[in-house]
Amino acid sequence: MARQTVNLDEINLDDLPQRKSVYAIFAQSKETGKPINCRYVGETNNLQEGTKAHFRENEQNECLKEFMQSSKTKMMIYELLPDSDKKERLLKQDEWIKEYNPKCND
């Protein structure tokens, strides 16, 4: 499947797919409008619920929580992996961590 890019500040989070996926959260460049400065890479069974959880007050990752509650424009790149198992998604997550070098992954 192809990677999709969305502006989390412009979409209704209820419109995100409820599917297994790997995703990365970024700030948005004011100059180009493109994702920059990756904050977090993760994997989930449900992209919609996983994304919503990052906006909640009880987000456990303090670095990500600070970013998600900031006024910065948030973007996400995701890839749906509907037939994947956890192991496959974790392998893909590791690839993305190497590619994007997120600031808030432990």
DRENDRENBA-364623 format. One record per residue (C-alpha): residue number from 1; y, z, x. Coordinates in nm, 3 decimals. Each point is the difference from the previous one (the first is absolute). Layout:
BEGIN
PT|volum|Y|Z|X
PT|NUM|Y|Z|X
...
! end
This chain:
BEGIN
PT|volum|Y|Z|X
PT|1|0.000|0.000|0.000
PT|2|0.356|-0.062|0.107
PT|3|0.253|0.269|0.077
PT|4|0.264|0.061|-0.264
PT|5|0.348|0.143|0.061
PT|6|0.189|0.199|-0.263
PT|7|0.328|0.191|-0.007
PT|8|-0.098|0.343|-0.134
PT|9|0.356|0.065|-0.117
PT|10|0.009|-0.313|-0.218
PT|11|-0.341|0.004|-0.167
PT|12|-0.155|0.221|-0.264
PT|13|-0.277|0.186|0.183
PT|14|-0.211|-0.031|-0.316
PT|15|-0.014|-0.374|0.074
PT|16|-0.186|0.052|0.330
PT|17|-0.370|-0.086|-0.012
PT|18|-0.247|0.280|-0.063
PT|19|-0.231|-0.141|0.266
PT|20|-0.146|0.094|0.336
PT|21|0.236|-0.097|0.278
PT|22|0.158|0.061|0.337
PT|23|0.378|0.036|0.008
PT|24|0.295|0.064|0.228
PT|25|0.335|0.155|-0.092
PT|26|0.319|-0.118|0.174
PT|27|0.376|0.023|-0.011
PT|28|0.188|-0.319|-0.089
PT|29|0.227|-0.182|0.242
PT|30|0.353|-0.022|-0.138
PT|31|0.051|-0.325|0.191
PT|32|-0.316|-0.191|-0.093
PT|33|-0.142|0.188|-0.299
PT|34|-0.337|0.010|0.178
PT|35|-0.220|0.303|0.069
PT|36|0.080|0.184|0.326
PT|37|-0.084|0.331|0.167
PT|38|-0.342|0.072|-0.150
PT|39|-0.028|0.358|-0.117
PT|40|-0.359|0.022|-0.123
PT|41|-0.327|-0.192|-0.030
PT|42|-0.267|0.114|-0.242
PT|43|-0.298|-0.101|-0.209
PT|44|-0.073|0.086|-0.361
PT|45|-0.238|-0.055|-0.291
PT|46|0.302|-0.051|-0.228
PT|47|0.319|-0.152|0.144
PT|48|0.213|0.099|-0.298
PT|49|-0.101|0.368|0.005
PT|50|0.005|0.020|0.380
PT|51|0.354|-0.137|0.014
PT|52|0.126|0.229|-0.276
PT|53|-0.145|0.301|0.185
PT|54|0.222|-0.071|0.302
PT|55|0.312|0.042|-0.217
PT|56|-0.107|0.341|-0.131
PT|57|0.150|0.328|0.117
PT|58|-0.344|0.120|0.115
PT|59|-0.048|-0.285|0.253
PT|60|-0.180|0.172|0.290
PT|61|0.127|-0.228|0.278
PT|62|0.346|0.146|0.075
PT|63|0.116|-0.305|0.197
PT|64|-0.092|-0.235|-0.285
PT|65|0.133|0.239|-0.266
PT|66|0.341|0.005|0.168
PT|67|0.010|-0.381|0.007
PT|68|-0.126|-0.044|-0.357
PT|69|0.263|0.240|-0.133
PT|70|0.281|-0.157|0.204
PT|71|0.248|-0.259|-0.126
PT|72|-0.145|-0.265|0.232
PT|73|-0.146|-0.308|-0.167
PT|74|-0.378|0.019|0.009
PT|75|-0.231|-0.299|0.030
PT|76|-0.376|-0.030|-0.002
PT|77|-0.242|-0.257|0.130
PT|78|-0.346|0.022|-0.150
PT|79|-0.328|-0.185|-0.003
PT|80|-0.238|0.038|-0.291
PT|81|-0.360|0.061|0.106
PT|82|-0.173|0.029|-0.339
PT|83|-0.357|-0.025|0.126
PT|84|0.046|0.222|0.305
PT|85|-0.151|0.337|0.073
PT|86|0.183|0.288|0.167
PT|87|-0.133|-0.091|0.346
PT|88|0.132|-0.358|-0.027
PT|89|0.343|0.124|-0.114
PT|90|0.017|0.252|0.285
PT|91|-0.077|-0.277|0.251
PT|92|0.276|-0.215|-0.151
PT|93|0.234|0.300|0.001
PT|94|-0.065|0.047|0.373
PT|95|0.083|-0.369|0.061
PT|96|0.327|0.038|-0.190
PT|97|0.090|0.318|0.189
PT|98|-0.036|-0.193|0.326
PT|99|0.201|-0.291|-0.143
PT|100|0.285|0.197|-0.163
PT|101|0.014|0.320|0.212
PT|102|0.105|0.227|-0.289
PT|103|0.229|0.294|0.073
PT|104|-0.157|0.246|-0.248
PT|105|-0.374|-0.045|0.049
PT|106|-0.148|0.300|0.180
! end
